[in-house]
């Protein structure tokens, strides 16, 4: 029989996590993007097949999506947008966690909380990327794609969809920011 535990982070808690994120970004500000991605990948690799709670595993899967957004050569996230994702990954370059990872059941809780917070900040980026992946996977890769009236390359086919989705991502992010009144962002 499982046990359900829930908790709520109040404004003070969120300020604390924002402070930690800012400090992490300062620490890695001179790091190469590849090093930041490698550190986040190392976290995922170190966990490997360890038995960890499902709610943490689900958050770590979202971390993997953020890494893929940066490394997917067909997605080509523009620099300004990729910087937001790199800022989100900055926390995972820190060797010292709030809760040491080796503590069974709870060791990755701080990582899961931080992932959840940055996923909320990157909601539109993640949605756009997942839609792009779904679109791309809907057809088998071919050199040329036949549309109703023309024959286009796969790159042209993906390029149009990528541009549409990245534009949508920025529009939605701007609307969310306006709706939230420009509250203190994490990234």
Secondary structure as GFF3:
##gff-version 3
##sequence-region A 1 187
A	DSSP	alpha_helix	11	28	.	.	.	ID=ss1
A	DSSP	alpha_helix	33	47	.	.	.	ID=ss2
A	DSSP	alpha_helix	54	71	.	.	.	ID=ss3
A	DSSP	alpha_helix	79	89	.	.	.	ID=ss4
A	DSSP	three_ten_helix	90	93	.	.	.	ID=ss5
A	DSSP	alpha_helix	109	121	.	.	.	ID=ss6
A	DSSP	alpha_helix	123	137	.	.	.	ID=ss7
A	DSSP	beta_strand	144	146	.	.	.	ID=ss8
A	DSSP	beta_strand	151	153	.	.	.	ID=ss9
A	DSSP	alpha_helix	154	179	.	.	.	ID=ss10
###
